[in-house]
Each structure stands twice: as structure tokens, then as C-alpha cells.
Amino acid sequence: MQSKKQILLPKFQKIFEQIGENIKLARKRRKLTTILVAERAGIDRSTLYHIEKGNPAFSILEL
């Protein structure tokens, strides 16, 4: 069975990117590594990377 590709409006894509950038900046201000933040959040480092990039396939609701 093929999965449907999600249609994401540009407005919402921008919001995901802004949230991801805010998370990344907060992490860097505190001088924390992606590995440490991912461990504390209980997620994989690659998942944190995708969240920081604003990838809508990795929503915070899945965490």
C-alpha cells in the first residue's frame, strides 16, 4: 500500500522552520550538543536534527 504524500501549505512550512530554528538556537545558547538534548528528550539524534530543520514529517506530537 502506498502512503499519501502530505500537502503542506507554505505558511505552515514556515512555522515548522521557525520552531525548529528556535529549538536549535536555544540549544546552542545553552551550549548543549545534539546528542545530549536528544538523550534528555528520549529521542534519536537524527530525529532532533529533522525537527531543527523544520521537517514536518517529524512532528512534536510523535514524541
C-alpha positions in Angstrom: 0.0 0.0 0.0 1.4 3.4 -1.0 1.5 6.2 1.5 0.0 9.5 0.6 2.3 12.5 0.4 1.2 15.2 2.8 0.3 18.6 1.3 1.7 21.3 3.5 0.8 24.9 2.9 3.8 27.3 2.7 2.5 29.2 5.8 2.7 26.0 7.9 6.1 25.0 6.5 7.4 28.4 7.6 6.0 27.8 11.1 7.8 24.4 11.3 11.0 26.0 10.2 10.7 28.8 12.8 10.0 26.4 15.6 13.0 24.2 14.6 15.2 27.3 14.4 14.1 28.4 17.9 14.9 24.9 19.3 18.3 25.0 17.7 19.1 28.5 18.9 18.0 27.6 22.5 20.2 24.5 22.4 23.2 26.5 21.2 22.7 29.3 23.7 22.9 26.7 26.4 26.0 25.1 24.7 24.3 21.7 24.6 25.1 19.1 21.9 22.5 17.4 19.8 23.4 14.1 21.4 22.8 15.5 25.0 19.5 17.1 24.0 18.3 14.0 22.2 19.2 11.8 25.2 17.3 14.1 27.6 14.3 14.2 25.3 14.3 10.5 24.8 14.6 10.7 21.0 17.2 9.8 18.4 19.8 12.4 17.4 18.6 12.2 13.8 15.0 12.9 14.9 16.2 16.1 16.7 18.1 17.0 13.5 14.9 16.8 11.4 12.9 18.8 14.0 15.5 21.5 14.0 15.4 21.6 10.2 11.6 22.0 10.3 10.8 18.7 8.6 7.0 18.3 9.1 7.3 14.5 9.0 8.8 14.7 12.4 6.2 16.4 14.5 6.5 17.1 18.2 3.2 15.1 18.6 5.0 11.9 17.6 7.4 12.4 20.5 
